[in-house]
Amino acid sequence: MSTFSLSDTIIADLQVIARDLGHQVFTFKGQDYECIPSSRGKSDILGEGGFGIDADLSLTVLKELFTDGVYPLSQQRLTYKGVDYRILTVKQESTDGFIKLLCADTGRGL
């Protein structure tokens, strides 16, 4: 019988995925953070209340990487692979181990 919680298992799995993807990073407030890019390119993602979010980038990030406990917020900016993005929404996942950042390319005139 495993002594790991569901959250521990998901975090461990995300760490393996990040490694397998070559430890990709985004830059936020001058710091690099490892991430798992779920999608890149225009996509319509279902948001709160059934409204669509027109995102260009979706990043999954372990919350433990933000050692100061301060997480990105909507409307803040980040850089991924040399492209600047505006964070449209920050999704808190039910296990509380990671967040998902849904972003729009700042060059597309939102």
RACORCOR-V379152 format. One record per residue. N is the residue number from 1. RES is the residue in one small letter. PHI is phi in whole degrees, 0 to 359 (NA if undefined). D_CENTER is the distance of its C-alpha to the mean C-alpha in whole Angstrom. Layout:
BEGIN
n;res;phi;d_center
N;RES;PHI;D_CENTER
N;RES;PHI;D_CENTER
END
This chain:
BEGIN
n;res;phi;d_center
1;m;NA;32
2;s;283;28
3;t;262;27
4;f;278;24
5;s;280;22
6;l;302;19
7;s;299;17
8;d;299;18
9;t;295;18
10;i;296;15
11;i;299;14
12;a;299;16
13;d;295;15
14;l;296;12
15;q;296;13
16;v;294;16
17;i;298;14
18;a;301;12
19;r;297;16
20;d;296;17
21;l;273;14
22;g;87;16
23;h;54;14
24;q;289;12
25;v;228;10
26;f;236;9
27;t;250;12
28;f;223;11
29;k;52;15
30;g;80;16
31;q;245;15
32;d;269;13
33;y;232;10
34;e;292;9
35;c;212;6
36;i;242;7
37;p;286;7
38;s;273;8
39;s;203;10
40;r;219;12
41;g;115;15
42;k;302;16
43;s;213;15
44;d;259;16
45;i;248;14
46;l;291;16
47;g;252;15
48;e;298;17
49;g;71;21
50;g;83;21
51;f;276;20
52;g;282;18
53;i;250;15
54;d;273;15
55;a;262;12
56;d;258;12
57;l;207;9
58;s;234;6
59;l;236;3
60;t;257;3
61;v;224;5
62;l;291;8
63;k;295;10
64;e;295;13
65;l;288;12
66;f;270;12
67;t;296;16
68;d;272;17
69;g;77;15
70;v;258;14
71;y;257;11
72;p;301;9
73;l;237;11
74;s;305;12
75;q;79;14
76;q;283;13
77;r;245;12
78;l;215;11
79;t;237;12
80;y;225;11
81;k;51;14
82;g;78;16
83;v;248;15
84;d;274;14
85;y;232;12
86;r;258;12
87;i;283;9
88;l;278;11
89;t;205;10
90;v;244;8
91;k;262;8
92;q;272;10
93;e;274;11
94;s;297;14
95;t;280;15
96;d;65;13
97;g;265;12
98;f;209;8
99;i;236;6
100;k;240;4
101;l;257;4
102;l;257;7
103;c;232;9
104;a;239;12
105;d;299;14
106;t;293;17
107;g;278;19
108;r;262;20
109;g;78;22
110;l;286;20
END
